[in-house]
Every structure is written in C-alpha cells, then in structure tokens.
Amino acid sequence: MGLSQAFSRFLDTAIALNSDNDDPMYLRNILIDFSKEERYLFIETYFSLLEEMAGTGSGLVDVLGEFFIQNLESPVWIASQAYHDMLPGLLNCKEPATRVTDFDCNTGRRFLAAARFNPNLRFYGIDTFYPFVRIALLNLCLNGLYGEIALANAFNSSLISVYSVDLNYKSKPVIRNLILGDSLLYQKTEGRFPDAKKLVFNF
C-alpha cells in the first residue's frame, strides 16, 4: 500500500488501541481488513515502538515524529529533540499547576522536552496537520502525559476537532475525541487565536 498509507494506518490503529473504547469488537473491526501476517507485523511494530520510546528507561523520545521526518514528506521543518530539550523557556515549567500550551505543536516535541522538567504538567497543543496531531497524541499517551491536542483549520485557525489524553476509570491513560464545548482549548481560543510563539501559558 506504500509507506505513507501504511504509516497512516499504523497511527490509526495505535490510536484505537489506546482509546477509551472498552468494546472488545472495536479493535477487531479496525484490524478486520488486515491479513494475519499484517496483524502480527502491527503488533511487533507497536511493541518495538514502545521499547524504543522507553529507550534507556527515561522515555520522552519522539520516535514516531523522527520516523515521519526521515521517511515521509513533512510539510514543515521541525527542530531536533535535542534543540527542544535545551530551550531556556522550559525552565518556567517547574510549577506544578502550569499548563504548557503550544499553538504550533507539530509532533509534540516541546511537550516531551517540558516533561523532562515536570512530568505533572498539563499539555495543550494545536496543529493544522492531522498526522502530527495523531503523533502528538500518542507521544502524550504512551509517556503517561495528559492534556489536549486539537486539529485546526490552516486557513482561519478555527478548531476542527479536539482530543484529550486522560486517565480512564481503570487509571489507564486513554485518548478521547472531545465535544468541542468540553475542550479547554476550544473555550480559550473561541473567537481568537492566541500568540503562537508563547509556549508556557497559565490559563
């Protein structure tokens, strides 16, 4: 099917695997079009992803984003994770109640960098490129980080859809598709688009 389509299906399936849908048929229906060999390949790839994201045990590695940049056509240039990890503005992320907001979040690398200072932050990101939105969601969920990621219209900056990462009743991080009115991002951006350069922003 080609690398681009295969990667997109991998993201969709990984999102489904980490959604709050408890229906045992939900994931089966997503995988129904996969052959037996493709299902095994997905599981092997998914667990390889988890293993690589954990690295030496520190986690907070943008494996999916790096794969996308190296192998697919990125619509924008993204700075390396090492660059984001040394941003001086992230020193402001030490307060426990800080909400970190990035209105051009790409794959969520700045969130991973901020989490090195304080993993208890809440992260709120917006991007106009759907693959990056899905990667950012998985970066939060698979690293045990919480917040919201929104897909925005590239022409007028309005929010199209918002997803959250939070604990479910089993205390497991899950990805949810939010009703816009329930989204803190939507409530803050309704009628205006905040300064895209401001990373740390207390609501």
MARRO-323286 format. One record per atom (N, C-alpha, C, O): residue in one letter; y, z, x. Coordinates in steps of 0.05 Angstrom, whole numbers, plus 32768, in hexadecimal, padded with zeros to 4 digits. Example, Ala and Ser with C-alpha at 12.3 -4.5 7.8 and 13.67 -1.06 7.14 Angstrom:
A7F8E809C8108;A7FA6809C80F6;A7FBE809C8108;A7FBE80A9811D;S7FD3808E8101;S7FEB808F8111;S8001809D8102;S801780A1810C;
REM end
This chain:
M7FE880008010;M800080008000;M801980008011;M802F7FFE8006;G80178003802B;G802E8004803C;G803680208041;G803280328030;L804280258059;L804980408061;L805D804D804F;L805B80658049;S8072803E8047;S808780498036;S807C8053801C;S8083806A8013;Q806C8043800E;Q8061804B7FF4;Q804D80627FF8;Q804C80747FE7;A803D8060800D;A802980768012;A803780908017;A802F80A5800D;F804D80908026;F805C80A8802C;F806980B38012;F806980CB800D;S807380A18001;S807F80AA7FE8;S806A80B77FD6;S807080CB7FC9;R805280AC7FD5;R803D80B77FC4;R803480D27FD0;R802D80E57FC1;F803480D47FEB;F802D80ED7FF7;F804181037FEF;F803A811A7FE9;L805B80FC7FF0;L807081107FE8;L806C81187FCB;L806E81307FC4;D806781057FB9;D8064810B7F9C;D804C811E7F99;D804E81317F89;T803681197FA7;T801E81297FA4;T802281457FAF;T801981587FA4;A803081467FC6;A803681607FD2;A804881717FC0;A804581897FBE;I805C81647FB4;I806D81727FA1;I805D817C7F8A;I806081937F81;A804B816C7F7F;A803A81747F68;A8029818B7F70;A8025819E7F60;L801E818B7F88;L800C81A07F91;L801B81BB7F93;L800F81D07F91;N803681B97F96;N804681D27F99;N805881D67F81;N806B81E57F82;S805181C97F6A;S806181CD7F52;S805781E67F43;S804381F37F4B;D806581EE7F2E;D805E82057F1F;D804B81FE7F07;D8047820F7EF5;N804081E77F08;N802E81DE7EF2;N801281E97EF8;N800581E17F0B;D800881FB7EE6;D7FEE82087EEA;D7FD781F87EDE;D7FC082007EE0;D7FDD81E27ED0;D7FC981D27EC3;D7FB681C67ED9;D7FC081B77EE9;P7F9C81CD7ED9;P7F8A81C27EEE;P7F8881A47EED;P7F8081987F00;M7F8F81987ED6;M7F8D817B7ED3;M7FA6816D7EDE;M7FA581547EE3;Y7FBB817C7EE3;Y7FD581707EEC;Y7FD181617F06;Y7FD8814A7F08;L7FC7816F7F1B;L7FC381627F35;L7FAD814D7F33;L7FAF81387F40;R7F9981527F24;R7F83813F7F21;R7F8E81257F16;R7F86810F7F1F;N7FA081267F02;N7FAB810E7EF7;N7FBC80FE7F0B;N7FBE80E67F09;I7FC9810D7F1D;I7FD981007F32;I7FC780F27F46;I7FCD80DC7F4F;L7FB080FE7F4C;L7F9E80F37F60;L7F8980E07F55;L7F7980D47F64;I7F8A80DB7F3B;I7F7580CC7F2E;I7F7480AF7F38;I7F5F80A37F39;D7F8B80A47F41;D7F8C80897F4B;D7F8380877F68;D7F7F80717F73;F7F80809E7F75;F7F77809E7F91;F7F59809A7F93;F7F4B80A57F82;S7F50808C7FA6;S7F33808B7FAB;S7F2A80A57FB8;S7F3B80B57FC0;K7F1080AA7FB9;K7F0680C27FC5;K7F0F80C57FE2;K7F1780DA7FEB;E7F0F80AF7FF1;E7F1780AF800D;E7F3580B5800F;E7F3D80C48021;E7F4580AB7FFC;E7F6280B07FFD;E7F6880CD7FF6;E7F7B80D98001;R7F5880D97FE4;R7F5C80F67FDE;R7F5681077FF6;R7F6681197FFC;Y7F4181018004;Y7F3A8110801C;Y7F51810C8031;Y7F58811F803F;L7F5B80F38033;L7F7080EE8047;L7F8980FD8040;L7F9781088051;F7F8F80FF8025;F7FA7810E801D;F7FA4812C8025;F7FB681378031;I7F8D8137801E;I7F8981548024;I7F8A81598043;I7F96816C804B;E7F7E81478052;E7F7F814A806F;E7F9C81488079;E7FA48158808A;T7FAB8135806F;T7FC681318077;T7FD88149806F;T7FE98152807E;Y7FD381538057;Y7FE38169804D;Y7FDE8182805E;Y7FF181908065;F7FC581888064;F7FC081A08074;F7FC9819C8091;F7FD181AF809E;S7FC98183809B;S7FD5817E80B5;S7FF3818380B5;S7FFE818D80C8;L7FFF817B809E;L801C8181809B;L8022819F809C;L803481A880AA;L801281AE808D;L801681CB808D;L801281D780A9;L802281E880B2;E7FFE81CD80B7;E7FF981D780D2;E800F81D080E5;E801781E080F6;E801A81B780E3;E802F81AF80F5;E804A81BC80EE;E805981C38100;M804F81C180D4;M806781CF80CD;M806881EB80D8;M807D81F680DF;A805081F880D9;A804F821380E3;A805382148101;A805D8227810C;G804C81FE810F;G805081FC812C;G80428214813A;G802A82188137;T805282238149;T8048823A8157;T804882538146;T80428269814F;G804E824F812D;G804F8266811B;G806B826C8111;G806F827C80FF;S807F825F811C;S809B82648115;S80A3825480FC;S80B5825C80ED;G8096823D80F7;G809C822C80E0;G80B8822080E3;G80C2821D80F9;L80C4821880CC;L80DF820E80CA;L80E281F480DB;L80F581F180EA;V80CE81E380D9;V80CE81C980E7;V80CE81B280D2;V80BE81B280C0;D80E181A080D5;D80E4818980C2;D80D0817380CA;D80D9815E80D3;V80B7817780C5;V80A2816480CC;V80A5814A80BB;V80A4813480C6;L80A8814D80A1;L80AA8136808F;L80C381268095;L80C1810D8096;G80D981338099;G80F28125809F;G80F0811580B9;G80F980FF80BB;E80E4812180CD;E80E0811480E7;E80CE80FC80E5;E80D480E780F0;F80B980FE80D5;F80A780E880D0;F80B680D180C3;F80B380BA80CA;F80C680D880AE;F80D580C380A0;F80E880B580B2;F80E9809C80B2;I80F780C380C3;I810A80B780D5;I80FD80A580E9;I8107809080F0;Q80E680AE80F3;Q80D8809F8108;Q80CA808680FE;Q80C68073810D;N80C0808780E5;N80AE807280DB;N80B9806280C4;N80AE804C80BE;L80CD806B80B6;L80D8805D809F;L80F6805980A2;L8102806380B5;E8102804A8091;E811E80438093;E812F80588086;E81318059806D;S813D80688096;S814E807D808B;S816980718084;S817480618093;P81748078806D;P818F806D8065;P81A680798075;P81BC806E8075;V81A1808F8082;V81B6809C8092;V81AA80A680AD;V819280A980AF;W81BC80AA80C0;W81B480B780D9;W81B380D580D5;W81C580E080C9;I819E80E180DF;I819B80FE80DC;I8199810A80F8;I818981028108;A81A9811F80FD;A81A8812D8116;A818D813B811A;A818081428106;S818681408132;S816C814D8138;S816C816A812F;S81818176812B;Q81548175812B;Q815281918123;Q815E81A38138;Q816A81B78132;A815B819C8152;A816681AC8168;A818481AE8165;A819081C3816B;Y81918199815D;Y81AF81998159;Y81B681AD8143;Y81C881BD8146;H81A881AB812C;H81AE81BD8116;H81A981DA811D;H81B781EC8114;D819481DF812D;D818D81FA8134;D81A382088144;D81A482218145;M81B481F98151;M81C982068161;M81E582048155;M81F9820B8162;L81E781FC813C;L820181FB812E;L820D8217812D;L820182298122;P8226821A8138;P823282358138;P82388240811C;P823882588118;G823D822E8109;G8243823780EE;G822C824680E1;G8231825580CE;L8214824280EB;L81FD824F80DF;L81FC826D80E5;L81ED827C80D9;L820D827580F9;L820F829280FF;L821982A280E6;L821482BA80E4;N8226829480D4;N823082A180BC;N821A82A680A7;N822082B18092;C8202829E80AE;C81EC82A0809B;C81DD82BA809D;C81C682BD8093;K81E982CE80A9;K81DA82E780AD;K81DC82FA8095;K81CC830D8093;E81F082F78084;E81F38308806D;E81DC83038059;E81D682EC8054;P81D08318804F;P81B88315803E;P81BD83068024;P81AB82F9801A;A81D683078019;A81DB82FB7FFF;A81E782DF8001;A81EE82D37FED;T81E982D58019;T81F682BB801D;T81E582A48010;T81CD82A38013;R81F382938003;R81E7827A7FF9;R81F08263800B;R8208825F800E;V81DD82558017;V81E482408029;V81E482268019;V81D0821F800C;T81FA8217801A;T81FD81FF800A;T820381E8801B;T821581E9802D;D81F581D28017;D81F981B98027;D81F981A28013;D81E4819C8007;F821081968010;F821381817FFC;F820D81658007;F821481517FFA;D82008164801E;D81F5814C8029;D81DD81558039;D81DD81528052;C81C98160802C;C81B481708039;C819F815F8047;C819081698057;N819E81458041;N81898134804D;N816D81418049;N816681478032;T815E8146805E;T81438151805C;T81438170805D;T812E817C805E;G815B817C805E;G815C8199805E;G815B81A68079;G815581BD807C;R81628197808E;R816081A280A9;R817481B980AE;R816D81CC80BC;R818C81B780A2;R819F81CD80A6;R819481E68098;R819A81FC80A2;F818681E38083;F817A81FB8075;F816582088087;F81648220808A;L815481F78094;L8140820280A6;L814D821180BD;L8144822580C7;A8163820580C7;A8172821280DD;A817E822C80D5;A817D824080E3;A8189822D80BD;A8195824680B2;A8180825B80AE;A8185827380B2;A8168825280A5;A8153826680A0;A8149827380BA;A813E828980B8;R814F826780D1;R8148827580EA;R8159828E80EE;R815182A180FA;F8172828D80E3;F818382A580E4;F817D82B980CE;F817E82D180D2;N817682AE80B6;N817182C080A0;N815F82B1808C;N816982A1807C;P814582B8808B;P813382AA8078;P813682B3805B;P812A82A88049;N814782C78056;N814B82D1803B;N816382C4802D;N816A82CC8017;L816F82AF8039;L818582A1802D;L817B82918015;L8163828C8012;R818E82898004;R818882767FEE;R8195825C7FF6;R81AC825B7FFF;F818682467FF2;F818F822C7FFC;F819482197FE5;F818482167FD3;Y81AB820C7FE6;Y81B481FA7FD0;Y81BC81DF7FDD;Y81D081DF7FEB;G81AD81CA7FD8;G81B381B07FE4;G81B581997FD0;G81A8819A7FBB;I81C481857FD8;I81C7816D7FC8;I81C481557FDA;I81CE81557FF1;D81B681417FD1;D81B581277FE0;D81B281117FCC;D81AA81157FB5;T81B980F97FD5;T81B880E17FC3;T81A080D07FC8;T819C80BC7FBA;F818F80D87FDB;F817780C87FE2;F815E80D87FDA;F815880ED7FE5;Y815080CD7FC6;Y813A80DD7FB9;Y812480E57FCD;Y811B80FC7FCB;P811B80D47FE0;P810780DE7FF3;P811180F68003;P810181088008;F812A80F7800A;F8135810F8018;F813481278006;F812F813D8010;V813A81247FED;V8139813A7FDA;V811D81467FD9;V811A815F7FDA;R810981357FD8;R80ED813F7FD7;R80E5814C7FF1;R80D781607FF1;I80EE81418008;I80E8814D8022;I80F581688024;I80E8817B802D;A810E816A801B;A811C8184801D;A810E8199800B;A810C81B08013;L810581917FF4;L80F781A37FE2;L80DD81AE7FF0;L80D881C67FEF;L80CE819C7FFC;L80B681A4800A;L80BC81B58022;L80AD81C88028;N80D281AF8030;N80DA81C08047;N80E081DD803E;N80DA81F0804C;L80ED81E08027;L80F281FA801D;L80D882088014;L80D2821E801D;C80C981FA8003;C80B282067FF7;C809C820E800B;C80918224800A;L809781FC801E;L808182018031;L808982158047;L8078821E8056;N80A3821C8048;N80AC8230805B;N80B3824A804D;N80BE825C8059;G80AD824C8033;G80B282658024;G80D0826A8021;G80D882828021;L80E08255801E;L80FD8258801A;L810482507FFD;L80F482427FF1;Y811B82597FF3;Y812082567FD7;Y813C824B7FD2;Y814E824E7FE2;G813F823D7FBC;G815982327FB4;G8157821A7FA2;G814382187F93;E816A82087FA4;E816B81F07F93;E817181D87FA4;E818181D97FB7;I816581C17F9D;I816C81A87FA9;I817181947F92;I816181927F7F;A818781867F94;A818F81737F7E;A819181577F88;A819881527F9F;L818981447F77;L818D81287F7B;L81A881207F6E;L81AB81247F56;A81BA81147F7D;A81D4810C7F73;A81D780EE7F72;A81CB80E07F81;N81E880E57F60;N81F080C97F5E;N820280C27F75;N821680CF7F7A;A81FB80AD7F84;A820A80A67F9C;A8226809B7F95;A8237809A7FA7;F822A80927F7D;F824380857F75;F825880997F6B;F826F80977F72;N824F80AD7F5B;N826380BF7F50;N825C80DC7F56;N826A80EE7F4C;S824780E27F66;S824080FD7F6F;S8236810F7F59;S823281277F5D;S823281047F40;S822781157F2B;S8209811B7F31;S81FB810B7F3D;L820081327F27;L81E4813A7F2C;L81D2812C7F18;L81D7812D7F00;I81BD81207F22;I81A981127F12;I819381257F0A;I818B81267EF2;S818881347F1D;S817381477F18;S8175815D7F2D;S817E81597F43;V816C81757F25;V816C818C7F37;V815181997F37;V8144819C7F22;Y814881A17F4E;Y812E81AE7F51;Y813281C97F5F;Y814481CC7F70;S812281DC7F58;S812481F77F64;S810A81FD7F73;S80F581F37F6C;V810C820E7F87;V80F5821A7F94;V80F882387F91;V810B82447F9B;D80E582447F83;D80E582617F7E;D80C9826B7F7A;D80B6825B7F79;L80C682857F78;L80AC82917F74;L80A3828E7F57;L80B382917F45;N808982897F53;N807E82897F38;N807382A57F33;N807682B87F42;Y806582A87F1C;Y805B82C27F14;Y804482CC7F27;Y803D82E37F26;K803A82BA7F37;K802682C17F4B;K803282C77F66;K802382CB7F7A;S804D82C87F67;S805B82CC7F80;S805682B67F95;S805682BB7FAD;K8053829E7F8A;K804F82867F9C;K806882757F99;K807182707F83;P8073826B7FB0;P808982587FAE;P8081823F7FA0;P806D82327FA7;V809182377F8C;V808A821E7F7D;V80A4820E7F79;V80BA82187F7A;I809F81F47F74;I80B581E17F6F;I80B781DC7F51;I80A381D77F44;R80CF81DF7F46;R80D381DB7F29;R80E981C67F25;R80FC81C47F35;N80E681B67F10;N80FB81A47F07;N810D81B37EF3;N810381BB7EDE;L812681B87EFA;L813881C97EEA;L814681B87ED4;L814C81A17ED8;I814B81C57EBE;I815F81BB7EAB;I817A81BE7EB8;I818081D37EC3;L818A81A97EB7;L81A481AA7EC6;L81B481C27EC0;L81C081CE7ED2;G81B681CA7EA7;G81C681E17E9F;G81BD81FB7EAC;G81CC820E7EAE;D81A381FD7EB4;D819982157EC1;D819D82167EDF;D819682297EEC;S81A882007EEA;S81AB81FE7F06;S81C682097F10;S81DB82037F05;L81C5821B7F24;L81DE82257F2F;L81EE820F7F3D;L8206820F7F3C;L81E081FD7F4A;L81EE81E67F56;L81FD81D67F41;L821481CF7F45;Y81F081D17F2B;Y81FD81C17F15;Y821581D07F0A;Y822B81C47F06;Q821281EA7F06;Q822881FA7EFC;Q824081FA7F0F;Q825781FA7F06;K823B81FA7F29;K825181FB7F3C;K825D81DF7F41;K827581DE7F47;T824E81CA7F3D;T825881AF7F43;T826281A07F2B;T826D818A7F2D;E825E81AB7F13;E8265819C7EFB;E828381967EFB;E829481A87EFD;G8289817D7EF9;G82A581757EF8;G82B281707F13;G82C881667F14;R82A581787F29;R82B181747F43;R829A81757F58;R828581807F53;F82A081697F6F;F828C81697F84;F829781797F9B;F82AB81717FA7;P828B81907FA3;P829681A17FB8;P829781947FD3;P828B817F7FD8;D82A681A07FE5;D82A981968001;D828E8192800E;D827F81A58012;A828881798014;A826E8172801F;A826A817D803C;A8253817D8046;K827F81858049;K827D818E8065;K827881AC8067;K827381B6807C;K827A81BA8051;K827881D78051;K825B81DF804F;K824E81DA803A;L825081EB8064;L823381F18064;L822E820C8057;L821D820F8046;V823D82218060;V8239823B8056;V824E82418040;V826682408046;F824582468028;F825782498012;F824D825F8000;F8238825C7FF4;N825D82747FFD;N8255828A7FEB;N825D82847FCE;N827582817FC9;F824A82827FBC;F8251827C7FA0;F825F82937F94;F826682927F7C;
REM end
